[in-house]
């Protein structure tokens, strides 16, 4: 059965994107228990295999039914466009025990036998203590599975947000939602977003708008169904996942390197998609200060433009920058 999100008059003006390291962490944990979702992540799985063996993720997996409810209190929708993991996990720890208790009970009920298992009984007997224990486990999962790869993941997520923000500006809400995922259908007549997803959920946005949350590890699914008090949100697979773990090849033309200098030309050519300073530094193996200096020069020369997204400044090539990066011959 589909989900139905009903927009009020003000809600289309309150569509916004967000990036969540906490959401990516819980999604990464889920991937480890879902072979179907591992297709595009084999290089990552090989890199984290040994470290993952040191984590006991069974309590989190118990609360991740294959069909049904997962506890929103453990990975709530983000309230800011680009919060840090520390900010998000602090919000998890601040959840009221009665909310956590109801959330845990609902999730355990959707997996046969889960509530009667030893871990299930432990969770239900002490929701407040379990919330703290599970938050600790999520933090270790972040540090082990996701944080080492976060610059790469964040760069892809930021590129997705930049792309779809432009599409929203160019074509409006109907066009954007039609392109995000085949499971989305927008009805102008009823001002309703229908999400073809297992389960049934109906929610009126009532002026809170909708958060669109790109995710690396969620593929091929979409996720919604957040009830009050949580922010209405839809998570969807980010663009470019197929090439996420591919190591960049040498692609800077020699002629361009002679014109701009090798490092500066590398920065220009690395911006196939919008990216921030830290993501570029990680990708190219350069110091943050060096990348920042190169970006400033390229922007002053009219080869790049920049815009702020949350705490990040994203850079992308101008038409002149694109022409230089893609039209230079590789050889003399």
SULPE-V129205 format. One record per residue. N is the residue number from 0. SS is DSSP state (H for helix, E for strand, C for the rest). NEAR is the number of other ideal C-beta (glycine too) atoms within 8 Angstrom. D_CENTER is the distance of its C-alpha to the mean C-alpha in Angstrom with 2 decimals. Layout:
# SULPE-V129205
n & ss & near & d_center
N & SS & NEAR & D_CENTER
N & SS & NEAR & D_CENTER
This chain:
# SULPE-V129205
n & ss & near & d_center
0 & C & 4 & 25.11
1 & C & 8 & 22.63
2 & E & 13 & 20.84
3 & E & 11 & 22.29
4 & E & 14 & 20.82
5 & E & 11 & 23.80
6 & C & 10 & 23.53
7 & C & 10 & 26.21
8 & C & 3 & 27.74
9 & C & 8 & 25.47
10 & H & 15 & 22.09
11 & H & 8 & 21.53
12 & H & 6 & 21.91
13 & H & 11 & 19.19
14 & E & 11 & 16.24
15 & E & 9 & 13.43
16 & E & 11 & 9.84
17 & E & 14 & 7.62
18 & E & 14 & 4.90
19 & E & 12 & 5.48
20 & H & 15 & 6.90
21 & H & 14 & 8.88
22 & H & 12 & 6.69
23 & H & 14 & 5.70
24 & H & 15 & 9.43
25 & H & 14 & 10.77
26 & H & 12 & 9.18
27 & H & 12 & 10.77
28 & H & 15 & 13.86
29 & H & 12 & 14.04
30 & H & 11 & 14.01
31 & C & 9 & 17.00
32 & C & 8 & 18.93
33 & C & 8 & 18.06
34 & H & 4 & 19.83
35 & H & 6 & 18.82
36 & H & 13 & 15.15
37 & H & 10 & 16.33
38 & H & 6 & 17.66
39 & H & 9 & 15.33
40 & H & 12 & 14.78
41 & H & 9 & 18.45
42 & H & 7 & 18.66
43 & H & 9 & 16.02
44 & H & 10 & 17.90
45 & H & 7 & 21.12
46 & H & 7 & 20.11
47 & H & 10 & 19.04
48 & H & 8 & 21.75
49 & H & 6 & 24.34
50 & H & 9 & 22.27
51 & H & 11 & 20.69
52 & C & 6 & 24.28
53 & C & 6 & 24.87
54 & C & 11 & 22.43
55 & C & 5 & 23.73
56 & C & 12 & 20.72
57 & H & 7 & 23.16
58 & H & 13 & 22.93
59 & H & 14 & 19.19
60 & H & 10 & 19.78
61 & H & 13 & 22.68
62 & C & 14 & 20.52
63 & E & 11 & 18.26
64 & C & 11 & 20.73
65 & C & 5 & 20.41
66 & C & 6 & 21.37
67 & C & 10 & 21.19
68 & C & 9 & 19.73
69 & E & 11 & 17.39
70 & C & 12 & 18.02
71 & C & 11 & 16.01
72 & C & 10 & 17.64
73 & C & 15 & 15.87
74 & C & 12 & 12.27
75 & C & 12 & 13.00
76 & C & 13 & 11.04
77 & C & 16 & 10.45
78 & C & 6 & 13.64
79 & C & 8 & 12.91
80 & C & 10 & 10.80
81 & E & 9 & 9.81
82 & E & 12 & 11.40
83 & C & 6 & 12.25
84 & H & 11 & 12.17
85 & H & 6 & 15.89
86 & H & 9 & 15.68
87 & H & 14 & 13.42
88 & H & 13 & 15.59
89 & H & 8 & 18.62
90 & H & 10 & 17.84
91 & H & 15 & 17.67
92 & H & 9 & 21.01
93 & C & 5 & 22.50
94 & C & 10 & 22.19
95 & C & 5 & 25.70
96 & H & 9 & 27.25
97 & H & 7 & 28.38
98 & H & 10 & 24.93
99 & H & 15 & 23.68
100 & H & 10 & 26.83
101 & H & 8 & 26.39
102 & H & 13 & 22.74
103 & H & 14 & 23.74
104 & H & 10 & 26.81
105 & H & 10 & 25.05
106 & H & 16 & 22.57
107 & H & 14 & 25.48
108 & H & 9 & 27.62
109 & C & 10 & 25.39
110 & C & 11 & 26.16
111 & C & 3 & 29.92
112 & C & 6 & 31.56
113 & C & 13 & 28.57
114 & C & 10 & 30.16
115 & C & 6 & 33.39
116 & C & 9 & 32.04
117 & H & 5 & 32.78
118 & H & 9 & 29.20
119 & H & 12 & 28.85
120 & H & 10 & 32.11
121 & H & 9 & 31.07
122 & H & 14 & 27.89
123 & H & 11 & 29.94
124 & H & 5 & 32.83
125 & C & 7 & 30.93
126 & H & 12 & 27.72
127 & H & 8 & 27.61
128 & H & 7 & 28.23
129 & H & 13 & 25.77
130 & H & 15 & 23.01
131 & H & 9 & 23.81
132 & H & 9 & 24.10
133 & H & 12 & 20.79
134 & H & 12 & 19.05
135 & H & 8 & 20.88
136 & H & 13 & 19.72
137 & H & 17 & 16.01
138 & H & 10 & 16.80
139 & H & 9 & 18.61
140 & H & 16 & 15.87
141 & H & 14 & 13.50
142 & H & 6 & 16.45
143 & H & 12 & 17.41
144 & H & 12 & 14.55
145 & H & 13 & 11.52
146 & H & 10 & 13.07
147 & H & 4 & 15.33
148 & H & 9 & 12.68
149 & H & 10 & 10.32
150 & H & 11 & 12.03
151 & H & 11 & 11.51
152 & H & 12 & 7.80
153 & H & 13 & 7.48
154 & H & 15 & 10.09
155 & H & 15 & 8.61
156 & H & 13 & 5.60
157 & H & 16 & 8.60
158 & H & 13 & 10.80
159 & H & 12 & 9.20
160 & H & 12 & 9.51
161 & H & 13 & 12.94
162 & H & 11 & 14.05
163 & H & 14 & 13.45
164 & H & 9 & 14.82
165 & H & 8 & 17.85
166 & H & 11 & 18.18
167 & H & 12 & 18.27
168 & H & 5 & 20.90
169 & H & 6 & 22.84
170 & H & 7 & 23.01
171 & H & 6 & 22.13
172 & H & 9 & 20.23
173 & H & 9 & 21.89
174 & H & 11 & 21.06
175 & H & 13 & 17.38
176 & H & 11 & 16.98
177 & H & 9 & 19.21
178 & H & 7 & 17.09
179 & H & 9 & 13.58
180 & C & 7 & 14.71
181 & C & 4 & 18.26
182 & C & 8 & 17.90
183 & E & 15 & 17.85
184 & E & 9 & 21.31
185 & E & 11 & 22.43
186 & E & 9 & 25.99
187 & C & 6 & 27.51
188 & C & 4 & 30.58
189 & C & 6 & 29.04
190 & C & 10 & 25.95
191 & E & 10 & 23.88
192 & E & 13 & 20.54
193 & E & 12 & 21.10
194 & E & 13 & 18.41
195 & C & 8 & 20.10
196 & C & 13 & 18.85
197 & C & 4 & 20.98
198 & C & 9 & 22.56
199 & C & 6 & 23.76
200 & E & 10 & 22.47
201 & E & 7 & 23.87
202 & E & 11 & 22.80
203 & E & 6 & 24.17
204 & C & 14 & 21.82
205 & C & 6 & 24.93
206 & C & 8 & 23.83
207 & C & 9 & 20.52
208 & C & 12 & 18.64
209 & E & 15 & 15.32
210 & E & 13 & 11.73
211 & E & 13 & 9.56
212 & E & 15 & 5.91
213 & E & 15 & 4.30
214 & E & 14 & 3.25
215 & C & 14 & 5.62
216 & C & 11 & 7.94
217 & C & 12 & 8.53
218 & C & 10 & 10.86
219 & C & 5 & 13.41
220 & C & 8 & 12.96
221 & C & 13 & 11.85
222 & E & 8 & 12.03
223 & C & 12 & 13.92
224 & C & 9 & 17.14
225 & C & 11 & 16.59
226 & C & 7 & 20.16
227 & C & 3 & 21.67
228 & C & 3 & 21.33
229 & C & 10 & 17.55
230 & C & 10 & 16.01
231 & C & 13 & 15.84
232 & E & 14 & 12.30
233 & E & 15 & 11.13
234 & E & 11 & 7.91
235 & E & 13 & 8.33
236 & E & 13 & 8.02
237 & C & 11 & 7.11
238 & C & 9 & 10.53
239 & C & 10 & 12.27
240 & H & 11 & 11.21
241 & H & 5 & 14.99
242 & H & 6 & 15.70
243 & C & 12 & 12.92
244 & C & 9 & 15.42
245 & C & 5 & 18.42
246 & C & 4 & 20.25
247 & C & 6 & 21.27
248 & C & 4 & 24.91
249 & C & 3 & 27.53
250 & C & 6 & 27.43
251 & C & 10 & 29.02
252 & C & 11 & 32.38
253 & H & 9 & 35.37
254 & H & 9 & 36.82
255 & H & 14 & 33.78
256 & H & 12 & 33.73
257 & H & 6 & 37.41
258 & H & 7 & 36.80
259 & H & 9 & 33.95
260 & C & 6 & 34.09
261 & H & 7 & 32.05
262 & H & 10 & 29.28
263 & H & 11 & 28.91
264 & H & 14 & 28.97
265 & H & 12 & 26.28
266 & H & 15 & 23.98
267 & H & 16 & 24.83
268 & H & 12 & 24.36
269 & H & 11 & 20.96
270 & C & 15 & 19.54
271 & C & 4 & 19.14
272 & C & 11 & 15.89
273 & C & 10 & 15.40
274 & E & 14 & 14.56
275 & C & 12 & 15.46
276 & H & 11 & 18.41
277 & H & 9 & 16.91
278 & H & 13 & 14.78
279 & H & 17 & 18.05
280 & H & 14 & 20.14
281 & H & 10 & 18.27
282 & H & 12 & 18.40
283 & H & 11 & 22.07
284 & C & 5 & 23.34
285 & C & 11 & 24.77
286 & C & 6 & 25.26
287 & H & 9 & 23.15
288 & H & 6 & 26.44
289 & H & 10 & 27.45
290 & H & 14 & 24.30
291 & H & 9 & 24.57
292 & H & 8 & 28.22
293 & H & 11 & 27.67
294 & H & 14 & 25.09
295 & H & 8 & 27.65
296 & H & 9 & 30.41
297 & H & 15 & 28.53
298 & H & 12 & 27.55
299 & H & 6 & 31.17
300 & C & 6 & 32.42
301 & C & 7 & 30.55
302 & C & 11 & 28.32
303 & E & 13 & 25.01
304 & E & 8 & 23.71
305 & E & 10 & 21.21
306 & E & 6 & 19.43
307 & E & 7 & 17.76
308 & E & 11 & 14.23
309 & C & 9 & 14.16
310 & C & 3 & 15.56
311 & E & 9 & 14.84
312 & E & 9 & 17.27
313 & E & 13 & 16.12
314 & E & 15 & 18.97
315 & E & 12 & 19.85
316 & E & 11 & 23.17
317 & C & 10 & 25.88
318 & H & 6 & 28.10
319 & H & 8 & 30.47
320 & H & 14 & 27.85
321 & H & 9 & 26.74
322 & H & 8 & 30.42
323 & H & 12 & 31.10
324 & H & 12 & 28.17
325 & H & 6 & 28.78
326 & H & 5 & 32.54
327 & C & 9 & 34.00
328 & C & 6 & 36.03
329 & C & 5 & 35.15
330 & C & 4 & 38.81
331 & C & 4 & 41.83
